[in-house]
């Protein structure tokens, strides 16, 4: 079984390649599609690290010369992802997360919210949610944000009330667990830089359609749209999956004691807060003041190192950041190859036959609905983005007016965070919160379906209003 899993991407690729080349598709495009599908399978089952899956796929395509006629052109295509500004923005933002962790600012923010909001269980839920929202614009890894920063703090609270996975989990532990994962899914759609696949999606959209989605353009639509859903989420969890413990006087006391252990806010924490705000201002107003968002992120990263918020050693040894850089850079190249090889046009022409004649708004709604629901088959938002977003854009392009395409692209990309709620494996932090043991697998799937319907409905309503 393990051997089958390890070689499954290769097996799938070879089996597809042995099939007759479909009519209307050049042989090189068909073989590229075979390798692309193999890469997606590899991202789902992960027989080797995901970054190695992407690097292998790009290398094989370049060696076989499937994208361009010359060796130099294939090399340029294979390395194009590493010169991509969005990829370096993701890398720099990972360092922001490290700054929050090293200075203790992220922990202090969470403890302060628990101290002032945590007198009752719903208040604790809002403290967990607001902790995520405050960190979200600066931490594109929702795993680092939710599972790495917030979960370790929240995990200390249920034992105070003797709420354990095997003893009264519904008392308070299950509620806080669900609020933790549900709120991070909403914030992941609220901000462009709150989820790394958001940035990947924006780059795929730019390469496939020429449409540029800035931080400000995303926030202008998604922040006001997601804010009501975000504010409702802890309350919805309280109503749909209520805790039996309604008050929590011990939690503020514990948070106060933890803050006393931390001592007064340090100069480095204040500096980190200042750097975060400076980055946010440049991301929001970058277009007006002539500063590219990636340049702003790298500039702030340089200041963080120069002022010893983090060290250069931290930068070069941050395996997670470098791993994501290689992973996403290769996936960007693979996604762009779909267009270069002619695969997207072929799929778009083929599928559009079945959707022709429908009103454009109906086509958009159907695409977003299908894009969301298909996430049940993916254990990675990144794999979902890489595999489906280029195809959905290719389908949409000939069927809707050009003026609607930018809005449609934004809606597809913005749904990536919300869809993380549906399964115990749908987004990075899910296995961590699920692994706490407070919510059974059957219950998680049930709650995921309920909240998934609510979140999808919110996305569809937004789409209808926005279009």
N, C-alpha and C positions, 0 to 999 in steps of 0.2 A: 504493500500500500504506500509506504514512504517512497519507494523507488518510483512508483507511478506518479506520485505528486511531484517529485523532483523533476521528472522528465516530461510532465504533462504539457508545458508550453511548446516543447520541441515536437511532441507527438501531434498536437493540434495543428501546428504550422505545417508539418510534413503531410498530414492527411488532407488538409485543405489544398496544398500545392499540387497534390496528385489528382485533384478533380479537374475536369475540363475548364479552360479559361472561359468565363462568362462572355456572352456576346456583347460587343460594344466596349469592352474593357481591354486595353493593351496588356500583353503578358507581363511586362514589368510592373504595371499597376496592380495586377492580380497578385503577383508574388509579394509585392510590398504589403498589400492588404493581409495576406496570409501571415506574414511576420508581425504585422501590427496586432492582429488578433492573438497571436502567440504571446506578444508582450502584455496584452491586457489580461490574458489567462495567468501569466506570471505575476502580475500585480495583484491579482485576486488570491491566488493560492500561495504566493511567496515561497517558492522552493529555495530561493536565494534572496539576499536583500534587494528591496525594490529598486534601489539606485543601480545595482548591477544588472537587473532585468532590463532597465531602460538603456543602459550603456551597451549591453550586448545587442539589443535590437538595432540601435543606431549603427553600431559597428558592422553588423551583418549586412544591413541595407547598403551602407557605403561601400563595403568590399564587393558586393554583387553589382554595384552601379545601377540601382533600381530607380533612383530619383533624377539623375542628370546624366548626360552622355559622356562627360569627361571625369577623370579621377579627381582633378582639382575641384570641380564643381560639387562632386559628392562629398569631398572633404569639407568644403565650406558649409554645405548643408548640415553635415553631421555635427559641426562645432558651432553652428549658428546659435543654438540655445545658450551657450556659455557667454555670448556677447549680448545677451538679452537683458535690458534694463530691469524688467520686472523680476527676473530671477535674482538679481543682486539686491533689489529692494526687499525681497523675502529674506535673503541672507542677513541683511543689515537689521531687519526687524527681529530676527531671531536673537540678535545680540541685545536688542532692547529688552527682550524677555530675560536674558541673563542679567542685565543691569538691575531689573526689578528684584530678581532673586538674590543677587549678591548684596545689594544695599539693604534688603529687608523691607523695601517700600511696599511691595505687593502684600506681604504678610501684615504689615502695619495697617494698610487700608482695610483688609478683611477683618482684622481684630477690632478696629474702630467701629466698623459697621455693626458687628455683633454686639459690641458694648452698648451702642445707642439704639439698636433696633431689635435686639434679641430677647426682650422681656417676655414675649410669647412666641409660640411655635411659628405662626405665620410671619411674625417679624423676623425670625431667624431665616425663614425662606427668602424674604426680601433682602436680608443682609447678604446671603449667598448670591442672589441674583445681581445685586448692585456691585458686589465685589467683581463679578465677571464683567459687567458692563463697563466699569471704570478701567479695567485692564485691556478690554477687547481691542480698542483702536491701535494699541501698540504691540500686541502679541499675536502674530498671524498663526501661531501654533495653538489651536484651541486645546490640544493635549497638554502643552506646557502651562497654559493658562488655567484650565479647568481641573485637569488631573494632577498637574505638577505643583500648582500654587494654591488653589482653593481647596481641593480634596483633602490634603494633609491637615488643614486647619479644621475643616468640617468634621473629619473623622474623629476628632476628640470630643465632640459634643454628645452624640447618642449614649456613650458609656456612662456619662454623668447621670442619666435617667434610667440606667440599667436596660437600655434598649440595644439589644445585640442581634446579630443575624439569627441566632437560635433561641432568642428570648425576647419576646415582644418587639419584633422589628417594626410593627406598625405604630408603636408608641411615638417615635419621632425620627428614627433612623431612615425608614423607607421614604418618608415625606421629604427629608432633606436631600436624600439621594436623587429622587426624581426631579426636584427643583434644580439641583446642581446640573444635571444633564439637559433638562428642558430649557433652562435659561441660557446655557451656552450655545444651544442650537439657534436661538433667536438672535443673540448678539453676533453670532457668526455670519448671519445675513445682514445685520444692521450696518456693519462697517466693512469697507473693502479690505482693510488690513487685519480683520479679525479672524480670517481663515485663509490659509495658504492657497488652497485650490481656487479661492475667489480671484487671486492675482494670476494664477495659471489660466483661469477661464478668460479673464480680461485680455491676456496676451493671445490666447487662441482666437478670440473674437477679432482682435486687431489684425492678426496675420491672415485670418480667413476672409474677413469682410472689409478691412480697412477702417473699422469703427473704433474710435478711442473712447474708453470710459475712464474718467479721472476719479480720484478720491472724492472730490467735491460733487461731481455728477452723481456718483453712487449714493453719497450721503444725502443729497438733496431729495432723492426719491425714497430711499430705504429707511433713513433715520425716522422721519415722521410716520412712515407706514408701519415700521416694526416697534416703535415705542409703545403704542397701546397694547400690542400683543405681549411685549416684554413685561409691562406693568400688570397685565392680567395673569401671566403664567404662574406665579406663586399662589395666587388666589384660586386659579383653576385647579392646580394640584391639590390645594386644601379642600376644595369641594368634591373633586372627582376621586381623590385618593387621600381622605382625611387622616391626620394623625390622631391617636387617642390621647396623647399628651398635648394639652392646649396652652399651658404656660411653661415658661423656661427661665425662671429667675436665676438659676445657677449659671447659665451661659454668659450673661454680662459680667458676672463676678469673675468667672474664669478668664474671659477676654481682658478684663482690667488687670488681673494678675499677670497675664502673658505680656501685656503692654508695659507693665512695670519692670518685668524682666528685660525687655528690650531697651528700656531707658528712654531718654528724650530723643526726639527726632534728630538724626545726625545731619551733618553738612552734606554728606554724600547722598542721602535720601532726598534732600532739598534740591541738590544739583540734578539728580536723576529725574525728579518731578519737573524741573525747569527744562531739561533736555526733551522730555516727552511732550511737553506743551509746545516747545519750539518746533519739533518735528510735525506735530499736529497742525500748527498754524501754516507751516510751509506746504503740507499736503493739501490743506483746504484752499489756500490762496496762491498756490504755486504758479498757476497759469497766469494770474494777474500780475505777479511780481517777477515772473520770468525764471522761476527755479523749478527744475524737473524734480519729481517726487523721489526718484532713485538717488539723484545727486544730494537731495536734502537728507535722505536716510544715511548715506555714506558719510556726509559731512558731520552729522550728529554722532555717528559711530566713531569717527576720528576724534571728536571732542571727548567722548566717553573714555577712550583709551588714554588720551593725553592728560586728562584730569584724574586718571586712576580710578574711575568708576568700575571699569573692568581693565584687565591687563592684555597686552598683546598675546601673551601666552594663552589667555582665555579664548582669544579670537582663533588662534591657529589650532587649538586643541578642542574646539567645540565640534565634536563629531556630528552632532545632530544637524547643525547649520550646514556644514560641508556636505553631509549626506543628502540633505534636501536640495542643495545647489546642484549637485550632480544628477540627482533623481529628476528634478523638474526641468533642468536644462535639456536632458535627453528626451523627456516627454514632449517638450515644446518642439524639438526638432522632428520627432515622430509625427506629431499632430500636423505640423506644417507640410510634412511629406505627403500626407493624404491629399492635400490640394495640388501640390507640385506634380504628383504622379497621375492625377486625374481621377482619383477614386471618389472624391466628394461629388464631383459633377455627375459621375455615373450613378451614384446612389441617389443623389437629389433628383435627377431626371426620372429614375425608375420609380421612386416613391411618390413623386409629385403627381404621377398619373392617377393615383387612387384618391388624391385630395383635391384635384382640380374641380372647380365649380363651387366649392365651399366658400362662404364669406371669409375674408382674411382674418377677422377677429376670431371666428370659430377655429380656424387652423391654428392660430396662436394659442388659444386656450387648450386645444387638444395636445399640442406639442408640450406645453408646460405640464399638463396633467400626466402625460406619458413619461416625460423626463423625470418627474418626481417619483412616480410609482416604480419605475424601473430600478430605482436605488435598492429595492429589496434584494436584487441579485448582485449587489456590490458590497464588499467589505471595506472599501476604500473610496472616499470622496474623490481622491486624486484619480483613481482608475476610472471612476464614473465620468469625471470631467474629460479625461483624455479620450475615452472610448466613444462617448455619446455626444458631447457638445459640438465637435466639428460636423458630425452627421446631421444633427438637428438644425444647425445653421444652414447646411447645404440644402436640406429639405425646405426650410422656411424661405430662402432667398428667392426662388422663382414663383412662390405662391402668394407673397404678400407685397404690398407697395414698398418701395425703397424707403419711404419716410417712416414706415413702421418697424423696419429692421433693427435700428439701434435700440428701440424700446423693447423689442422682443428679445434681443441678445441680452440686455440687462436683466430682464425677468428670468431668463433661463439661468444666468450666472448667479443671480441673487437667491435662487431657490436652493442652492447647494448647502447652505448652512442649515436651513429648516429641515431638509430631508434626513438630517442626521438623527432625528428623534425616533425613526420608525423601528429600528431593530437594535439588539444588544451589540451589534458590530458595525453599525452604520457610520460612525465617525470616531475619530481617535480617542476621545475621553470615555466613550461608551463602555469599553471593556473594563476600565478602571472603576467606574461607578457601579457597573453591574457586578464586578468582582468583589465588591464589598459584602455581597451576600444578603443585603436587606430586602431585595426584590427578587422573587423567583423568576425563572425564565418565562413561564406562561404568563405571569402577571406583567412582565416587561413588554412582551409582545402585544398584550391587550392594551396597555397604556400607550404603547407606541402607535397602535392603530388609532386610538381615540385622539391623541394629540397630533398625530400625523394628519388626520382628517381636518382638525381645527387649523393647523398650520397651512395645509394645502389650500383650504378654503380662503384663508386670509391672503394667500399669494394670488389666487385666482381673482378674488375681488379687487385686489390692487392692480392686477393686470388689466381687468376690464375698465377700471377707472383711469388708469395711466394711458391706455391706448386711445 
